[in-house]
Amino acid sequence: MSLVRTERPAAGIARIVLDDPGKRNALSAALRQELGAAFEAALGDAAVRAIVLTGANGAFCAGGDLSSMGIMAADVGRARMKASHRMIRTIAAAEKPVVAAVEGPAMGGGAGLALLADAIVMGDGAMIGFPYFKVGLVPDYGLFHTLPRRVGTGHARRLFNTAASVRAPEALAIGLCDRVVPDGEVQDAAQEQAALLANLPAVAFAMTKQQLGQMPMSLEAALEMEALAQTVAFGGAEHAEGRAAFFEKRRPVFRRDDGAER
């Protein structure tokens, strides 16, 4: 039985769904492996321009599968973590836009998964939680990188130290998510957001995402990176189309490398 499935709700959109209802989509080894494979397949598919990541049965992801963890030696624990890192890096470095559609709980590693996305849409009954200290563990799934970039170091420290579970209104207020909608509208709203991102200039989006992932950086480092990236953009088809659309007073129509309209 597959624990992760990929759907195609609209042209250009892949929806990757965690589906282990008995464990509220907890991050078992099998689920992590399937999730990584699903992302690699979607990122390698030229027909996919944006990805929605979500969970089935009213839960995004309950986090780590505590039943499979137990007390383990350092080398075993390190191997377990390294096994997750390829999947985490794949999602974080995705050159295509990723939108997290969060219904119900996104706890621990589930929160980490959501924060790897470029945009987060939450249902008004959803919750993002950081319960690591309650079980004597350290935040993982890239949260030391992603959470401070989302909410700032002060909020990140508070959320970790209090093992907080943040409901949708507070999440929106502190920048932990981008949009809150009624629970029954989460998938449609996330698909709408993915479609908007899919229509951005793909090369410019990917280079901007890459540079944001290096933040914070010194002014000199930022200037060097922008010089490299903008040199590519200046000579690209996306800039040519955007410039033409500006002067012709129309909406730009960006195209993929194969020439198809985005």
N, C-alpha and C positions, 0 to 999 in steps of 0.2 A: 504494500500500500504506500503510495506516494505521500510524503509529508509537505511537499511544496508543489504547487501547480502554477502554470502560466496561462493567463487568459488574454484574449485580444478584444477588449471592449470597444475599440474604435480604431480606425486606420492610424497607424503610426504609434499606437500606445500598447505597451505590454503591461499587464497587471500580474505581479508576482505575489502569490497568496500563500502564507503560512497556514497549514491545515492539519493540526494535530489536536482535535477538540478535547480529547481526554486529558491533555496536559496544558490546555489554554495556549497552545503553540509555543511551549517552552523550548529552549535552545538545546535540544539533545544533539549528540554527535551526528546522528543520521540527518536530522533537520538542517544542521549547519552545512553539511556536505551538499545536500540537495539545493540549499539556498545559494551557495556559491556557484554551483553548476548552472542554476537557472539564470543568475545574473550574467555569467560569462556567455551563455547562449544568447540572451537578449542584447547584450552589448555587441556581440558579433553579428547580429542580424541587421542588415542594412535597412530593412523595412521598419525597424523600431527606432523611433526618434525620441521617445521619453518613456520612463518606467514609473509605474505606481507600485509601491511596496505596501502590503497590508496583511491583515490576519483574518481568518475565517471565524464564523460563529461568535461574533460580537467581542472578540478579544484580539488585540494586536499581537502581544507577545508577553508571556508571564515572566520572561527572563531565563536565567540559567536553570537547568534541570537538576535541582538539588538532590533528587533521588539517585542520580548517577554520579554524584560528586564525592561524597564521603570525605574522610581525612586521608590526605595523600602526601607522599614524599615530594620534596622540592622538584626533583627531576621529572616526576610524573605530572605534577601541576604545571611545570613549564611546558612540557610537551602538549598538554591539553590546551594551554593558551595559544601556543604557536599554531596548533591545528586550526584555530579560529581566525588567525591573523590574515591568511590569504583571502578569505571571504570578506573580512572587514576592509582590507586594502582595495579589493575589487570594487566594492560599493563606494568607498570614499573617493576613489580616483576615477569613477565613471565619467567619461566625457559627455555622456548623454544625461539630460536632467533626470533626477530621481525625486519623486514626491512620496512622502509617507502619509498614508491614510490611517489615522489612529482612531479606532473604536475600542471602547473598554480599556483594559489595563495595558500599559507599556511599561514594564517594570524591569529594573536592573539592566541586564543585557538587552532587553526589549527597548528600553529608553535609549540605550546606546545605538541600536539599529536605527531607530527613528531619527536620531540626531546626525546620522551619516547622510541623510537626505538633503537635497537642496531646498526643499520646502516641506513644511509639516502642516497638515490639515487635521484638526481634532474635532470629534463629536462633542457636543456640550456635556455629555455624561462621561467622557473619557478621562483618563488619569495617566500621568507620566510620573514614575516613582524611582527613587534611588535608595533602596533598602539595604545597601551593602553592609553598613555598620551593624545592622540588626543581626546579621549572621556572621560577623567578624571577618568580613572580606573587604577588599579594596575595589573601588570603581574600575570597570574594565570596558571592553568594546569601544575603546577610543575616547571615552568620556573626558579624560583629562585634556584632550585636544579639542573636542567638539563643544562641550558644555560651556567653558569660559568664553568661547568665541560667540556663542549664542546669547548668553545672559550676563557676561562679565564675571570676573573672579570672585567678587563679593557674593553674588547670588549663588555661584557654583559652590563656594565654600559652605554657605548656609544649607543648601540642598543636600550636600554630602553629609555634613555634620549632624543634621537633624534627621537623616534618613527619610527625607520628605517625600510625600506623594502629592503631586501638584495637579489640581483640577483645572479644567480647560480655561475658565476665566482668568485665573492667576497666570497660567502658562502664556496666554495671549498678552497679558499686561507686562510680563517681564521679558517677552521676546522668545520664550521657549517654543512657541509655535507661531505660525503665520496667519492662521485663519481658524475660526471656530464656527461650526454650523450645527444645526440639529442632527441628532444621531442618525436619523434615517437618510440624511443627505450627504454623508461623508464621502461615499464612493463617487457620486456624481461631481461633488466639489473638487475632489482630488483629480479626477479625470479632466475636469475643466482646467485646473491649474497645470496639469501635465501638458495639455494641448497648447496652452499659452507659452509654456517654456519650450515646447517642441518647435515653435515657430520663430524662436530667436536665431540669430546667426550662429551656426553650430561651432565654427572654428573660434569665433570671438568668445562664445560662452565657455568653451573648454579651456581656453587660455586664461580667462578671467577666474574660473573656478580653481585652476591650478595655482594661480598666484595668491588667491585668498587662502588657500590651504597652507601657504608658507608664512602667513601672518602669525605674530607680529614680526616686522623686519625693519631694519634701519632705512632711512631715507635713501641712502646710496644704493642699497640692495634693491629697493623698490624701483628706483629710477633705472637701474640696469635691467631689471626684469621687464619693465614696461617698454624699454627701448627694443629689446629682443622681440617681445610679443607684438608690439605695434608695427614693427618692420614687416612681420609676416602679414598682419592685417592690412596694411597699406596696399600691398600688392595682390590681395585676394579678391575673389569674385564677390564675396559678401559686401565688402566695402564699395565695390563698383556698383552693385545693385542698390545699396543703401543711399549712396550719393545720387544716383540717377533718380531714385524715388523721391528724395528730398527736393530736387529741383523740379521734378514733374508733379509735385504735390500729390503723391499717391502713397499707399501703403507698400512697403517693400515686400517682395516675394523672394525669400531666400530659398536656395536649392541645395540639395544634397550633392555629394561628390558625383553621384551617378546622373545628375541633371534633373532629377525629379523635383517637383515643387515640394517645399516644406509647408 
